[in-house]
Amino acid sequence: MLVERGMRVLNTEVVGDAYAIASNYLRRSGQLPDNFVTSDRLLTIVVQLFHSGEANKLKLANRAIAIFEQGQV
């Protein structure tokens, strides 16, 4: 996580990688349309999980997938 003057800064690489992993899985499983439009719902889940403290991209992606499949958020 990047920290500057006591403020948390979004690590776009971790969030971007986690989103890519999760969206690829969800597209292949048919739960997201097969296009390259960003899913706002999935991105919101990934960002919320990141802000809650998860910084591992694979764990982040797996948790986001589970939440997305459950229909939460």
N, C-alpha and C positions, 0 to 999 in steps of 0.2 A: 504494500500500500504506500502511496506517496504521501508524505506529510510536509506541509510548509506552514511555518508560523502557527502551529497548533490547529490548522484546518485540515480536514480530510479532503483529498483530491481524488477524483475518480480515476482509477487505473484503467484506461481504455483498452489496453491490450488484454488484460484478464477478462474484462466484461465482453469485449468483442469476440475473443476465442470461445468463451463459455456460450455466448449467444449462437455462434456458428455451429458448435457441436450440438447444442440442443435443437436448433432449427433444422439442421440436417437430419437428425434422428426423427423429429416430428414430421418432416416432409416425407421421408422414406416410409414412415408408418401410416401416412395418409391423414394425419391429424392437422396438418397445415397445407394450404394450397401449394401446388408445385410451381411457384413463381418466386421472383426475387424481391418481393415487397416485404419490408420489415414488419414483423408482427409486434404491434405496440404492446399487446398483452404479455407476450413472452419477454420482451425487452424490459418491461416494468418489473416482472418477476425476478429476472436476473439482477437488475440494479438494486432492488430491495434486498435480495439475499446478500449481495456484495456489501451493501451498507450495514447489514446486520453482523458483518464480521467474516464472512466466508471469502477467502482470497484464492483458494485452489480452483482452477478453472474446470477440472473434471468433476469435483464435488459440486461446484456451482451449477454446472450444466445438468448433472443428475438430479439435484434437488429441484431445479427449475422445471425439468421434464415431469417429475412426479407431481409438482403443484399444478402445472398446466393440465396434465391428464386428469387430475381430480376436479378440475373446474374451479379452483379457488382463484381469488384476486380478480 
